[in-house]
Amino acid sequence: MDSCDHCNSPVSEKFVRVFAVDSGEVLACPNCTANVGIAEVAMRRARET
């Protein structure tokens, strides 16, 4: 299972597919960052595609 590079918490493959940077790194997960930040990244990426 993949893990967050910041806090080492496990993350699902689906989370990695959506929130990892291009290199596959997960810089933050719900355990170490506010869900609001994750939502903002998701909206920004949706606009970019």
N, C-alpha and C positions, 0 to 999 in steps of 0.2 A: 504494500500500500504506500502511496505517496505521502509526503509530509510537508508541512509548512517550513520554509527555510528560516523563518524568524523565531518560532517557538517550538518547532519540531512536533507539533500535534498532527495526528493523521488527518488526511483529507481524501475525499473520494476521487475517483477517476473523473467523474462528471465535474467536480469542482475544479480540478486541474485543467480540464478541457476549456472551461469558461473563463477562469481567472488567472491562469499562469501566463507569464510573459512569454515572448516568442521562444526563448531558450528552454521553456518548460519549467522554470522555477516558480514556485508559489511564494511570493514575497510576504504575504499576510493571509491569515485565515480568520474565520469568525471568532476563534478563541483569542486572538491577539489584536484585533482591530474592530472598530465599530461597524455594524452592518450597514450603516449609512454610507460609509466609504466604499464598501463592496458594491452597493447599488449604484453609486456614482460611476465607478469603473465600468460596470456592466452597461450602463446607459451610454457612456462615451464610446465604448467599443462597438455598440450596436450602431451608432451614428457613423462610425468609420468604415463599416462594411457595406 
